[in-house]
């Protein structure tokens, strides 16, 4: 049984994008272009987004 429309979560494309999500994806794509494997490119993108996160750099918010 599916929940009523107002109870369902928003589809992934309608959810808000955070700047760090965009940074991680751009970094991942750059690493793929440079020839890194899929797993390593994703890891590098996530690492860069974590290093740049507001918890570490609160003045960037």
Buried (B, 14 or more C-beta within 10 A) or exposed (E): EEEEEEEEEEEEEEEEEEEBEEBBBEBBEBBBEEEBEEEEBBBBBBEBBEEBBEEEEEEEE
